[in-house]
Amino acid sequence: MRSIAARAISSVTVVILTSALDAQVTVNPTGVNVASQNATTVFLTFNGVGPDLISAEAFWCGELEDARPDIGLRCDPATLFGRLPLRFDLARPSGVTGLTDIMTIPASVARRAYQAAAAGSPAAFFYVRRFISRTGGPDVYVAVTCRLTGGGATSPLSLVDVRLDFDVETPVLALEPDAPTPAWHADIAYTGTGRLRGRWEVVLPGEPLPTETDLLTEASLPLEERGAQARYTQLDRFDVFLPPTGRYRLTGPDPRRLPRNVDGAYLLLLRVEASDDADSRSAAVTAGGDLRVIASGAVAGFPMPTLRYLVGSGSPASATPGVRSLLLLAPTEGALGTGQPLAFMWQPSPLAARYRLEVARADGTVMFEALVAGSLAAYRPPPFLAARVGGGAARWRVRALDAAGREIARSTWRAIAFPAG
């Protein structure tokens, strides 16, 4: 075994050695420019990962060992800079024999590589991912060359930190229905340069919350998953050019566009789309053997943060002194009470001993009531509820009662539809 200095390894060599004999695993791109002082995230596509191979851990190192040609080049243990943290490991299968990998280089690894270069080592290091065989065959190693730069114009556009905040100092914004809404912004730290495209969306009360995959940027997903993320109410779109300065404040749209016609909890989302800038592209081999270019600009190794705001929280529900507002969560405004089992849900009230759920016809006649324990904030009605109400338009609300039976909180009425007959 012999050590190979980083300066002697070119991207062409990596492709040849990792493609040799039976390994057949290649990576695109084979070499990237990364920031020497900050974190960098890069979209990688491994091709030729057969059903016998499983993706394992990934490491960064300053030099590679010349192992057997059928298993590729692996890290020299004496020059290890770090291991890809499990929380940043977003590798997932793509296509027939592909694997999408999001290489997130921590700032600590970049600094170690920079210090090694300042001490006389080459100004490049390596990212090596290991693949293990299901049938007991040899491990396969695939390396990507990481060239230290300033992280500017020649580096892929990657988001390394995103923070969402309202322009007012508050952990959770509570709004009265007719109060002015403060503006909000996203502070973005990034490497590289390119266009930042996307949209602002809002999750309405009662809608299913986004998953962690839904909150990833589009460029962080395999090609076949990019159209499958959940979509919500769109407020506005943005398309701005990010110069190679590393920081940008993206202001939100006109705050008057924020929906708040229904009491409840809302969630603001920053949805970032993939950008096809020249330095932010990868390539994958399709099932037919063709090479397809994939836009990978604005990749991120973490889900985008969200902003929550409440409508009606803390405001008087009526002129009754001491009665506060109760937030309804589900079903949503005007939802149809059929199909899936119906469940009423609301925001808990800390002092509630029990809740009274009321369902009324459109004319205000209460046709159904139920008492719910204060430890719960949900109720599944009996199947005959639709027949009791009589079908058509209806509405519901919840009242919170203390141990003495006094009303301490009350929601507004929310519309719900039941099938006729």
N, C-alpha and C positions, 0 to 999 in steps of 0.2 A: 504494500500500500504506500502511496506517495502523496504528499500534499501538492495541490496545484494552486499557485498564487492567483488571486482574483483577477489581476491584469491579464492573465493568460487565457481566461475563459471568455469567449464571445458568445453571443446569443445563438450564432450558427452552430457552434460546438455543442451547446446544450441541446438543440433540436436533434442533432445527429446522434449523440450518445444516448439520449432518452428514447430515441426511436429504434435503436439497434435491436436486432434479434427479435425476441418475443415480447418485449415490453410494450412497444407500439403506443406509448403514452407521450403526447406532446402538449405544449402549453402555448397560449397566445394571450398577450404578447410575451416574448421571451426576455425582454429587457425593458425597464422603465426608469424614468427619472423620478427621484424622490427627494423630499425636503430633508436637509441635513440637520435642522434644528427643531423641527416640528413633526407631528404625526402626519402620515400619508395613507390614503386608502386607494386601492387599485382593484379594478374588476379583472379577474383572470378566468380563462376558459381552458380546462384540460380536456383534450380529445383523445379518444382511443382507450378510455377506461372501461375495459370489458367487464362482464358480469362476475368474473373471478376476483376482481380487485375491489377493495374497500378503502375509502379515504381514511387516513389516520392523522397523526399530528403533523404540525408544520413548524419549522425552525428558521431562525436567521443566523448566519455565520459569516466570517470573513474569508474562509477558504473552504474548498471542497476536497474530498478524498476521491481518488481515481479507483472506484470499485469495479466489480465485474461489469463488462459492457452491457449485459442484459438487464442490469438493475439500475444503471445510471450513476449519477454523482451524488454523494451524500455529504453532509456537513462534517468537517474536521472537528471533533469534540473539543480540541484545544482552542478553537476560535469561535465558540458559540456566543451569540449576542442576546439570544432570548428565544422564547417559544410563543407561538400565537396563543393568546389567552382564550380559554374556552368560550367566554362571553362574546368574543369577536369572531368565533369560528362559524361562518355562515355558509360553509360549503354544502351544496346540495346537487343531486343528479339533474342533468339537463339533456333532453333529447335521448338518443339511443345509447351512445357510449360517451357522453359528455359529463362534465362536472363544472359547475359554476363555483368559483372561489372568490371571496372578498378578502384581499390581503390588506389588513389594517396594521400598519407599522407604528407601534407606540413611539412617542418622542424619546423614551428611554433607550430604545434600540437604535434610533437614528443618532442619538448623542454618542453612544458607544462606538458606532461605526465611524462617526466623525473624529472622535478621539483617536481611534486606531489609525485613521488616515493622517491625522496631524502628527502622529508618531512615526510615520514613514510607510505604513501599509497602503495598498491601493485604494483609490477613492471609489470603491465599489464593494458591495457585499452581496449575499445571496439569500434568497428565500427558497427553502427546500420543503416540498410536501412529500410525505411517505404514503405509499399505497401498500396494503398487505393483501395476501392471497387467501381466499376462502378455502382453498384446497391444499394449503401447506407449501405452496411454491415460494420462491424468493420474493422479498420485498422489492418494490420499485420506487425509485427516487426521481423526482423531477424538480429542476432548479430554475429559478428566474433571477436574472441579474438586476440588482438595484443600484443605480448610479446616483451618487450624492450630488445634489444641485441646490440651488437656492429655493427650490419649490415654486418657481415662478412660471413664466410663459411656456416653457417646454415640458411642464409636468402635467399629468392628467388632472382634470378638475375633480376634486374630491372634497366632501364636507367632513370636517374633523370635529366640529362642535357646533351645536345649534341650540339657542335659548329663546323661548317665547315668553313675552311679558306684556302686560298692559302698561300703558304710560302712567298709571297710578300705582302706588305701592300697596298691593293687597295680594294675599295668597290665593284667595278665591273671590272673584268679583260677584257681588250681589246687586241686582238691578231691580228697581221698581218698573212696572210696565211703561210708565210715561217719563222716566228719568233719562237724561242724556247719557250716551254710551261713550266711555273713553276710547281713545285709539289704542292700537297695539302694534307690536313690531317683532321681528325675528333677528337676533344678532347671530351672524353666521361667521365662523372661522373656517377657512378652506385653504387648500393648496392648488396650484395650477391656475388656469384661467379658462374662461369659456362662458357660455350662456347658461343662466339659471332660469329654467322654465318650470312652470307649475301652476297651481291653483290653490285658493283658500276654500275650504269646505267646512260645514258645520253639521254636527250630529244633533238631531232634534231629540227632545225628551221622549223616552220610550223606544227609540230605535236601537237595534243591536250595536253594541260598542265595537270599535275596530279592534282587530287582533294585532299582535306584534308584527305579523307579516304585512298587514294592511298599512302599517305606519312606516315601513321601509320605503326608501326612495325607489323609484322605478328601476334605476340603473343597478340597484343592489339585488335584483331578482333575475332568475333565469329567463330566457326569452319567452318561453311558453307560459310563464306565470304573470307576465307583465299586464295582461288585460284582465286578470282575475281578481284584483284587489277590490274590496268593497267601495262603492261610490256613495257619496252623501250630497246634501244640498250645496251647490256651488255658489259662493259669494262673488268671486272675482278671479281673474287670471293674472299672472305676472310673467314677464320675459325681459330680463335685464342682463347686461354683460358685466361679468366680474373681472376687473383688472387684476394683475398679479400683485395685489397688495396684501392679501391674506385675510382681510376682514371686510364685512359689509353688513349694513343694517337695512333689512327689507321691511318697509312699512306696510301695514295692512291696508285693505280698502276702506272706503268711507264707513265709519262705524255705524252710521244710520242704516246700513244694510243688514246688520245683525238681526236675525229673527228673534222675537221675544213675545209673540202673541199668545203663547201658552206657558203657564207656570211650570217650572221644572228645571232640570240641569241640562245645560248645553255644553258641547265640546267643540272647540275650534281646532281644525286640523290644517297643517301645512303639508301639502302634497307636492312633492318634487318629482318632475318628469326627467327622463333620460335625455342627455344632450349629446349630439354627435360631433363634437369638436374634433379637430384633427388629431390631437394628442390623447383623446379619450375614446378609443375604440378597441374592441377585441374581435376575435373571430372564432367561430365554432364550425365544426364539420357536421353537416346535416346527415340524415339517414341515407340520402342518396349519394353521399360522398362529396357534395359540394361544400365550398368554404363560404360561410355567410358572415358578413360584418355585423357586429353588434354595437350599438351606441352604449357607451358606459360612462359618459360624463355626468357629474353630480352623484357619484357613488358615495355611499356612507356605510359604515360598519355598525350602525345602531339605528333603532327606530326613531322617527321624528317625535319631538315632544308635543304635548297638547296643552291647550288652555281651556279651563273650565269656567263657566259663568252661570249664575243662578238667577232666575227671574222669579220674583215674588218672595224670595227668602228674606225673612226679617221684617217684611212690611205688613201693616195691618190688613187683615182679611176683610174687615168691615169696620163700621163705626163702633162696634162693640169693644169697649176697653179691655185690654189684656188678651184678646184673641189674635193670634198670629197666623201667618200664612203657612199652609202645608203644601208641599210640592208633590204633584202627581208624576209618576214615572211611566206607567204603562197600563193599558194600551194607549197608543198615540191618539191625537185628536182625530176624530172621525173614523177610527179603525172599525173594521167589521168584526163583530163578535161571533165568528164561526170558523170552521176549519180546525186549526190547532186549538187545544184546550185553552179556554179563556182564563187569564189570571190578571187581577188588579194589583198593582204595586205602587207604593208611594214612599216618599222620604220619611224615615222615622222621626218622631218628635220625642225628645229626651224625657219629658215629664209625663208622657201619655201612659195611663193605666190600661186603656183600651181604645179602640177605634170604632167608629160607626160608619159603615159604608152604605151609601144611598144611591139607588138607581131609579131614575125618574123618566117619565115620558117627556116629549118635547113641550107639553103644556105645563110641566112642573109637578104633575101628580106623581108622588113617590110610590112606586110599585114593588120595590124590593129593598129590604134593609138587612144588614148583618153586623153583628158585633165581633170584633177581632181582638185577640189579646194584645196588650201593649208591647209584648216581646216580639211581635210579628209586625211586618209592614207589607203584607201581601195577603191576598184572599182569592181562592179559586171557587167560583160560584157553582151551584148545582146546575145540571143540564137543562132544567126547566126554566131557567132565567129568561131566555128569549120568549118563551110562551107567556110567561108572567107579564113581561113588559108589553107584549103584543106585536112585536116586530116593528121595523122601520126605525126612524130616528129616535134616539134617546140620549140621556146624559147621566153622568155619575160624578160623585164627589165623596170626600172622606172628611170626617170630623174627629179630632183627637180629644179625649176626655181624661181628666185626672181621676185620682182615687175617689174623690167625692162626687164624681159625675159631672163636674163643671167642664164646659167647653174651653179648651186652651188653644186650639189651633183648628183651622178650617181651610180646605182647598177651595178653589173656584170650581165651577161646573165644567166638565169636559164632555164633548160630544162623542157618542159611540153609536154605531148602526148595528141593528140586528136583522137577520133575514125574516122576511114576512112569512107567516104561516108556520 
